[in-house]
Amino acid sequence: MNSKNDFQIQMKQKVQEIEEILQEYLPKQRGYQSVIMEAMAYSLLAGGKRLRPMLMNETFRLFSGTSKALHPFMAAIEMIHTYSLVHDDLPAMDNDEYRRGRKTTHVVYGEDMGILAGDALLNYAFETAFKAFVTDPEDSLLIGRALRVLGKKAGIYGMIGGQVIDVKETGHQISKEILDTIYELKTAALIESSMMIGAILGGASEEEVRKVEKIASYVGIAFQIQDDILDVTSTEEVLGKPIHSDEKNEKTTYVTLMGVEEAGKVVEKLSNEAISLLHQLSGENEFLEQLLIQLIHRDR
């Protein structure tokens, strides 16, 4: 890739393509319950980097995938990610009023509809993923494998499990081991899911899928540590959400455990390990490599 500018142009293009896929798979706003479809659309189309569907697509491209089942899974992973943010922002959780620079779903639609919008997005994510069987019936075995990954990484052995430990331990000083478990489950699991599904649908071998999972784990943990750093060093205008929220919620983070500088070194180490492992895979996707680096070393 010639320059950072080229990368940003490509990134914008790819985000636009993902936005179109999300629009395609959102439910139509009709019926007596149409307010929930409206709240789902408000939450899902609030902007954001669309990193998870992008990682899925780029990993799929890394393995020169041809399956038509990819798009429903790209929409599904973003719906799952969005539902987790909607629920994260609720008064019982982080009680945040702004997300991506605008009012959170529960502030606009009320706490009850905030809960239901999150529930609806999670449920509809799986409805959407199941459409892959119609889109590409010949790839039903790969779709089945992809669905198992999606379910596990989003559930009690993945993102929800991490959220449970996080909520349970908020306000307590916790060890690095517990913190790593939270980051592996709460943040890395969905990134692992994205890249693993891209690899599975792209026709990767079992061994390659395992390597992709490891790359995504390094990236996910580094991403969350960078989040810790930005919560202390960035501004609300740049991040589009409140800063110092970890301090407000009395959360142990890599920054509270070891300081900004040491936390930054861990990010660098994990980043190098992820890229080194990526180079061991047979395919080549320069944009994916650049994306992983930018993702880990982002400033927002």
N, C-alpha and C positions, 0 to 999 in steps of 0.2 A: 504494500500500500504506500503510495507516494508521500502522503503527508497526513497530519492530524486533521487538516481541512477536508481531505478526501474521505477520511473515516467518518467525520461528522455528517457529511453530505449523504453517505451511504446509510448511516444510522437513521437520519431523518426519513429517508426513503423507506427503510425497513419498518420503522415505527408506523408510518402511514399505511403500509400494507397490512400490518397487524391490526390497526384501527378498523380497517375495512372488514377483516375477518371477524372481529368482535361484533361489529354492526350486523353482519350477516347472521350470526348465531344468537343474538339477543332475542328474547321473546317479544312478540308484538304486544303493544299496550292496549289490551281490550278486556272486556268482562268487568264484573263488579269489583274484582280484585286488581284492577289495572294500576292502582297506586303502587303496588309492590313491583310491578314491571318498571314503573317510572323510577322508583327508588333504586332498583337494580341497575338501570341504565345510568342514573346519576352517579352511582358509586363506581361502576365499571368504566365509564367514559370520562372520569375526572382527570385524565392525563396520566402522567407517569412515564417511566422509561420503557415499559413493556419488556423488561429484561428476560423474564422466564419464558414467554413464548419465543422471544428472539433466540435465546440459548437453545431451545428445543429445535428451532428451525436450522440454526447454524450447525448444530451437532448432526442433524439429519443430512445436511449438505456435506459435512465432513466425510460421511460414509456413502456419499453419492446416492442417497435414497430416492426412490421413485414412487413409494406408496402414496395413494390419495387420502390415506387416513390421517394425515398430519394435521390438517386445519382444525378439525373438531377438538383434537387434543391441545392445540395451541390456544384455542378459545377457552377450553376447560381449565387449563392451568392458571390462566389470568383471572378467571372467575373465582377459583379457590384462593388465590393470593388476595384478591380484592375482598372476599368475604372475611378473611382473617384480619384485614385492616379495619373493616367496618366494625367488627366485634372488638378489636383492640382499642378502638377509640371510644367505646361505650363508657358511661359513668362508672360502672362496676369494675372496669379495667383501668385504662390509662386516662380516661376522662379528658380526651383532647377535643378541642373545638375546631381546629383547622388541620387539614390534610391536603397536601399538594397545592397549598396556597388558597384553598377555599373551604367553606364550612363543611364539617363532617356530616355524614349521612344522618346520624341521630339528632344533630342540631337542626337540620332542615326538616326531617320527617317525624321527629319524636323518637323517644327511646324504644317504644314498642315496635315501631316500624323499622328502626335500626337493627333490632334483634332479628326481626322477620326477614329483612332484606339480606342479612348475612346468611340466614338459614336457606333462603331461596336461591342465593348464588351458589352455595355449596351443592344443594340438591340438583340445581339446573346444570352445574358443571358436569355431573355424571350423566345426566340426560344427554348433554351435548357430546360427551366422549363416546357414548353408546352409538351415536349416529355414525361413527366411523365404520361400524359393521355394514351400514347401508352404502356409505361412500365407497368402501373398498372391500366387498365381501370375500374376495380371494385371499386377503391378508388377515383372516380372522384369528389365526394362531398368534401372530405378532400383536394384533389388537388386544387379545386376551392377556398377553404378557404385559403390555403397556398399561392396561387397566389395573392389573395387580400392583404394579409400581405406583400408579397414581393414588390408589386407595391406601396403600400402606404408608407412603411418605406423607400423606395429608392427615393421617389419623393418629391413634394413640401411640404408635411406634415411630411417629414422625412429628409433624408440626404441632398437633394438638398436645402430644406428650410433652414437648418442649415448653409449650405455653403453660401447661399445668405446673411443671416444676418452677417456671419463672414466677407465676402468680403466688405459688405456695411459699417461695423463698424471698419474695419482695419484703424489704424491711429487715432482713437478716443478713449478717455477714456470711458469705458462702465461700467454699473452697474453689480453687481453679478447676478442679475435676468436675464439680457440679456445674460450674459456669460453662465449661467446654461441652458438657452434655446438653445444656440448654441451647447453646449456639448450634451444635450439631443437629439437634432435632428441630428447634423452632425456626432457624433460618436456613441452614444448609439442606435440610430434607427436601424442600420444594425445588431448590436449585438442582439437587441430585435428580429428583423426579423429572424435571424439564430435560436435562441433558441425557439421562438414561432412556427416556421415551424417544427422544430424537435418534439416539443410537439404535434402539430396538427396531423402530419403524424404518430406520435407514439400512437395516440388514446387518448390523454389527454382530460379531460372535459374542458368546457368553463372557469370554475373557476380556474382550474390548469393552463390553458394557460395565464390567467390574472396574476397569481402569477409568472409564468415564465417571463412574460414581465417585471414585477417589479424587479425581480432578475437581469435581463439583463440590465435594466435601471441603477441600482446601479453600476453594473460592468462596463458599458460603460462610465459613468461619472467619476468613479474612474480611469479607464484606461486612459482617456484624461487628468485628473489632473496629473497622474503619468508621462504622456508624457510631460506636462509642466515642471515638476520637472527635468526630464532627459535632457530636452533641455538646462537646466542651469548647471546640475551637471555631465553629462556624457561627452564622447568624440566622435568625428566623427568616429573613428575607431570602437568603440563599437557599436554605433547606426547604422552605415552604411549609414548615411545621415548627412547633415550639422547641427551643433549645433548653439545655439543662433539665430535661424531663427525667433523665435517669436519677439525677440528684434529688429532684422534687419527689420522685417515687421511691427514694432510698434503695436504689438498685446497685448491686455489686456489678462492676464492669471491669474490663481489662484496664481501663484508665484508673479506676479506684484501686485496683490490685497492684499495678506496676507503673503507673504514670504514662503520660502521652508518648514520651520518647521510646520507652521500652515496648509499649503497645504497637507503635509504628514499626519497630524491628520485627515483631512477630508477623505483622501484615506482609512485610517484605519477604520474609522467609517462606511463608505459606504461598505467596504469589510465585516465587521462584520454583517451588516444588510442583505447583499446578502446571506451569508452563513446561517444565522439564518432562513431566509425565505426558503432556499433550504431544510433545515431539516424538514420543515413543509409538504413537498411533500411526497407522499406515497412511491415512488420508491427510489432506492438506487443506486448511481453510484459514487464510491469513486474517480475514476479518474476525473470525472467532477468537484467534489468539489476541488480537488487538482489543477486542471486546472484553475479554477476561481481565486483561491488564487495566483497562480503563475502569472497569467495574470495581476492581479491588482498590485502585488508587484515586477514586472519584473525590470531588470536593463538595458534592451535594447528595 
